[in-house]
């Protein structure tokens, strides 16, 4: 696909058609790199554990955070004060 480079304020940009964005799953931001003679846009990598806090709050709110096996002590725990 051939497109034009447009002036946008003090920069320049290329408009990416909505069907292409949808096909690639690109939304609010992209990772942009130069590889050889090509400008490459990719979905940003998710950070490790991104979204875990929200997911755990959602699980707790739904009551799904109970222990699967219940409470059980280790054999040598009797003498300890917690």
C-alpha positions in Angstrom: 0.0 0.0 0.0 1.4 3.4 -0.9 0.5 6.4 1.2 1.7 10.0 1.7 3.7 11.6 4.5 1.7 14.5 6.0 2.8 17.5 8.0 1.4 17.4 11.5 2.4 20.4 13.6 6.2 20.4 13.8 6.4 16.7 12.8 5.3 14.5 10.0 3.0 11.5 10.1 1.4 8.7 8.1 -2.3 7.9 8.5 -2.9 4.2 9.1 -6.3 3.0 7.8 -8.6 1.6 10.5 -8.9 -1.9 8.9 -5.1 -2.3 9.1 -5.0 -1.2 12.7 -7.8 -3.7 13.6 -6.1 -6.5 11.7 -2.8 -6.0 13.6 -4.5 -5.3 16.9 -2.9 -1.9 17.3 -4.8 0.5 19.5 -3.4 3.5 21.5 0.3 3.1 21.2 2.9 1.2 19.2 6.6 0.2 19.5 8.4 1.9 16.6 11.9 0.7 15.4 14.1 1.1 12.4 15.2 -2.3 11.0 17.5 -1.9 8.0 15.7 0.5 5.6 12.3 -0.2 7.1 10.2 1.6 9.8 8.6 -1.1 11.8 5.5 -0.6 14.1 4.6 -3.4 16.6 2.2 -3.8 19.5 4.0 -2.8 22.7 5.2 -5.7 24.8 3.2 -6.1 28.0 5.2 -5.6 31.1 5.6 -8.7 33.3 2.6 -9.0 35.7 0.7 -6.1 34.0 -2.9 -6.3 35.0 -2.3 -8.8 37.8 -3.4 -6.3 40.6 -6.7 -5.5 38.9 -7.3 -9.2 38.2 -6.7 -10.2 41.8 -9.0 -7.5 43.1 -11.7 -8.7 40.7 -11.2 -12.3 41.9 -11.4 -11.2 45.5 -14.5 -9.2 44.9 -16.2 -12.2 43.3 -15.2 -14.4 46.3 -12.9 -16.6 44.3 -9.8 -16.1 46.4 -10.5 -18.8 49.0 -7.8 -21.4 49.6 -8.3 -24.5 47.4 -6.9 -26.9 50.0 -7.8 -25.0 53.2 -5.4 -24.2 56.0 -2.9 -26.9 56.9 0.3 -26.6 59.0 3.7 -28.0 58.4 4.8 -30.9 60.6 7.3 -28.8 62.5 5.2 -25.7 63.0 3.8 -26.8 66.5 6.5 -25.1 68.5 6.4 -21.8 66.7 4.5 -18.7 67.8 3.2 -16.6 64.9 
